[in-house]
Amino acid sequence: MEAYASRLTADGLAETALRARIASSELSHEGTDVVYERAIYLPADETCFYVFGAASVTDVETVSARAGLAVARIVQAVEQTFGDHAIVLEGRGT
């Protein structure tokens, strides 16, 4: 989920992340399986990405509304991780 975040401070980010965690937990206890994963803040772009694990965009809309997050848009994301494997990129000098 992408949110507009003008001049968000570290404390402000922690506060919105806490609201997202609480809302996710409440919804899960009510039967809608939503997990708050993390927030990624881009100060130069005044944008914050909140990452949720959910079955649908509707579930993320619900948790975002309950948490009071300033939603710009909600889109599905696909993530690829590499676990404990290191990736080494080698380049040529000029």
KACOR-V294295 format. One record per residue. N is the residue number from 1. NEAR is the number of other ideal C-beta (glycine too) atoms within 12 Angstrom. D_CENTER is the distance of its C-alpha to the mean C-alpha in Angstrom with 1 decimal. Layout:
n=N near=NEAR d_center=D_CENTER
n=N near=NEAR d_center=D_CENTER
//
This chain:
n=1 near=40 d_center=5.9
n=2 near=26 d_center=7.6
n=3 near=33 d_center=9.3
n=4 near=20 d_center=12.5
n=5 near=29 d_center=12.7
n=6 near=17 d_center=16.4
n=7 near=14 d_center=17.6
n=8 near=28 d_center=14.8
n=9 near=14 d_center=16.3
n=10 near=13 d_center=15.3
n=11 near=11 d_center=16.4
n=12 near=21 d_center=14.5
n=13 near=26 d_center=11.2
n=14 near=16 d_center=12.3
n=15 near=20 d_center=13.5
n=16 near=32 d_center=10.5
n=17 near=30 d_center=8.5
n=18 near=20 d_center=11.8
n=19 near=26 d_center=12.1
n=20 near=39 d_center=8.9
n=21 near=27 d_center=10.5
n=22 near=21 d_center=13.8
n=23 near=33 d_center=13.2
n=24 near=34 d_center=11.8
n=25 near=20 d_center=14.9
n=26 near=19 d_center=17.2
n=27 near=30 d_center=16.4
n=28 near=23 d_center=16.8
n=29 near=12 d_center=20.1
n=30 near=15 d_center=21.1
n=31 near=11 d_center=20.8
n=32 near=24 d_center=17.5
n=33 near=20 d_center=15.7
n=34 near=36 d_center=11.9
n=35 near=22 d_center=10.1
n=36 near=32 d_center=7.1
n=37 near=21 d_center=6.3
n=38 near=21 d_center=4.9
n=39 near=30 d_center=4.2
n=40 near=21 d_center=6.3
n=41 near=27 d_center=9.1
n=42 near=17 d_center=11.9
n=43 near=16 d_center=14.8
n=44 near=10 d_center=17.3
n=45 near=16 d_center=15.5
n=46 near=16 d_center=14.5
n=47 near=23 d_center=11.0
n=48 near=33 d_center=7.5
n=49 near=31 d_center=4.5
n=50 near=43 d_center=1.7
n=51 near=30 d_center=2.4
n=52 near=40 d_center=5.6
n=53 near=24 d_center=9.1
n=54 near=29 d_center=11.5
n=55 near=18 d_center=14.9
n=56 near=16 d_center=14.5
n=57 near=19 d_center=13.0
n=58 near=17 d_center=15.2
n=59 near=28 d_center=13.6
n=60 near=38 d_center=10.1
n=61 near=24 d_center=12.4
n=62 near=28 d_center=14.2
n=63 near=39 d_center=11.5
n=64 near=33 d_center=10.2
n=65 near=20 d_center=13.9
n=66 near=26 d_center=14.8
n=67 near=31 d_center=12.4
n=68 near=17 d_center=13.8
n=69 near=38 d_center=10.8
n=70 near=23 d_center=12.4
n=71 near=28 d_center=11.2
n=72 near=19 d_center=12.5
n=73 near=19 d_center=11.8
n=74 near=25 d_center=10.1
n=75 near=16 d_center=10.9
n=76 near=17 d_center=11.2
n=77 near=20 d_center=10.2
n=78 near=7 d_center=12.6
n=79 near=12 d_center=12.4
n=80 near=8 d_center=15.6
n=81 near=8 d_center=16.3
n=82 near=9 d_center=19.7
n=83 near=7 d_center=20.1
n=84 near=6 d_center=22.8
n=85 near=8 d_center=24.4
n=86 near=7 d_center=24.8
n=87 near=10 d_center=25.1
n=88 near=7 d_center=27.8
n=89 near=6 d_center=28.3
n=90 near=6 d_center=31.8
n=91 near=6 d_center=33.0
n=92 near=5 d_center=36.5
n=93 near=4 d_center=37.8
n=94 near=3 d_center=39.4
//
